[in-house]
């Protein structure tokens, strides 16, 4: 709200005969070497410095370097990340599937089952993943691994 009020007064001042720097700001805009936000900031600075200092009002304006103020502002970092698993191979899972296939084939041979269809794993092996755990908090390899994000994948391939 205060910014809008200052901007409105600034724009009125720049259109008035009292403004002595209109040609300067027009020149800066024609040069096209500054971003709009920079020009707006300069225009506001000039308005506050020239117009407000020449008016005897009860308002006192302090112009400070923003770097000093920004150092004291702390905003928590945000990150968005995606993990792609393109293939998965587990010797343990392969051994279990081989055991299951041998057992099924033996039962089919002994006549306990009519036939047995061997289980196979695709080249990428993604259907064998049940659980994904991630440690997104620790980048240091010396720190013990700790799972802070987990995804469970059900038989239908849905993540929970």
C-alpha positions in Angstrom: 0.0 0.0 0.0 2.8 2.4 0.9 4.6 1.5 -2.3 1.6 2.3 -4.4 1.2 5.6 -2.7 4.8 6.5 -3.3 4.7 5.4 -6.9 1.5 7.4 -7.6 3.1 10.6 -6.1 6.4 9.9 -8.0 4.5 9.6 -11.3 2.6 12.8 -10.6 5.9 14.6 -9.8 7.6 13.3 -13.0 4.7 14.8 -15.1 4.9 18.1 -13.3 7.0 21.2 -14.1 8.7 20.8 -10.7 10.5 17.7 -12.0 14.0 18.6 -13.1 15.3 15.1 -14.0 12.6 14.0 -16.5 15.0 14.3 -19.4 17.6 12.2 -17.6 15.2 9.3 -17.0 13.9 9.5 -20.5 17.5 9.3 -21.8 18.1 6.2 -19.6 15.0 4.5 -21.0 16.0 5.3 -24.6 19.4 3.8 -24.1 17.8 0.5 -23.2 20.8 -0.7 -21.1 18.8 -1.0 -17.9 16.0 -3.2 -16.8 12.6 -1.7 -16.1 13.0 -2.4 -12.4 16.3 -0.6 -12.3 14.8 2.5 -14.0 11.8 2.4 -11.6 14.1 2.2 -8.6 16.2 5.2 -9.9 13.0 7.2 -10.6 11.8 6.5 -7.1 15.1 7.4 -5.6 15.3 10.7 -7.5 11.7 11.5 -6.5 12.4 10.9 -2.8 15.8 12.6 -2.9 14.8 15.7 -4.8 11.1 16.3 -4.3 10.9 15.1 -0.7 14.0 16.9 0.5 12.7 20.2 -1.0 9.4 19.8 0.9 9.3 20.6 4.6 7.2 17.7 5.7 7.2 15.6 8.9 8.3 12.6 6.9 11.9 11.6 7.1 13.3 9.2 4.5 16.4 7.2 5.0 18.1 5.7 1.9 20.2 2.7 2.8 22.2 0.1 0.8 20.0 -2.9 0.3 22.9 -5.3 0.7 23.0 -4.6 4.5 19.4 -5.3 4.8 19.3 -8.4 2.6 22.1 -10.1 4.6 19.7 -10.1 7.7 16.8 -11.7 5.8 16.8 -15.4 6.1 14.5 -17.4 3.8 14.5 -21.2 3.8 15.8 -22.7 0.6 13.4 -24.6 -1.5 14.2 -27.3 -4.0 12.2 -29.5 -6.3 13.8 -32.7 -7.6 12.8 -35.7 -9.5 14.3 -39.1 -9.4 14.3 -41.4 -12.5 15.0 -45.1 -12.2 15.9 -46.4 -15.7 16.9 -49.9 -14.8 17.2 -52.1 -11.7 19.1 -55.4 -11.2 19.2 -57.4 -8.0 21.1 -60.7 -7.7 18.9 -61.6 -4.7 15.7 -61.1 -6.7 17.0 -63.0 -9.7 18.0 -66.0 -7.4 14.6 -66.0 -5.8 12.9 -66.0 -9.2 15.1 -68.8 -10.5 14.3 -70.9 -7.3 10.6 -70.2 -7.9 10.9 -71.2 -11.6 12.7 -74.5 -10.7 10.2 -75.3 -8.0 7.3 -74.6 -10.4 8.9 -76.7 -13.2 9.5 -79.6 -10.8 5.8 -79.6 -9.7 4.7 -79.5 -13.3 7.0 -82.4 -14.1 5.7 -84.4 -11.2 2.2 -83.8 -12.3 1.1 -81.7 -9.4 0.4 -78.8 -11.9 -0.7 -79.1 -15.5 2.0 -76.7 -16.8 4.2 -74.0 -15.4 4.8 -70.6 -17.0 8.3 -69.3 -16.2 8.5 -65.9 -14.6 10.8 -63.6 -16.5 12.2 -60.2 -15.8 12.3 -57.4 -18.4 15.7 -55.9 -19.5 15.2 -52.8 -17.3 14.0 -54.9 -14.3 11.7 -52.1 -13.0 8.9 -54.5 -12.2 11.0 -55.9 -9.4 11.2 -52.6 -7.4 9.0 -52.6 -4.3 10.4 -49.7 -2.3 12.6 -46.7 -3.0 14.3 -44.9 -0.1 16.2 -41.6 -0.5 18.6 -39.6 1.6 18.1 -36.1 0.3 19.5 -34.3 3.4 23.1 -35.5 3.6 25.5 -34.8 0.7 28.5 -35.9 2.7 29.4 -39.5 2.1 31.0 -39.7 5.5 27.7 -39.1 7.3 25.7 -42.3 7.9 22.9 -42.8 5.4 19.4 -41.9 6.6 16.2 -42.4 4.7 14.1 -39.2 4.8 11.9 -40.0 1.7 10.3 -43.3 0.9 8.1 -44.6 -1.9 6.3 -47.9 -1.7 5.3 -49.4 -5.0 2.4 -51.9 -5.0 1.8 -54.8 -7.4 -0.1 -52.5 -9.8 2.9 -50.2 -10.0 1.2 -47.4 -8.0 3.3 -45.3 -5.7 2.3 -44.8 -2.0 
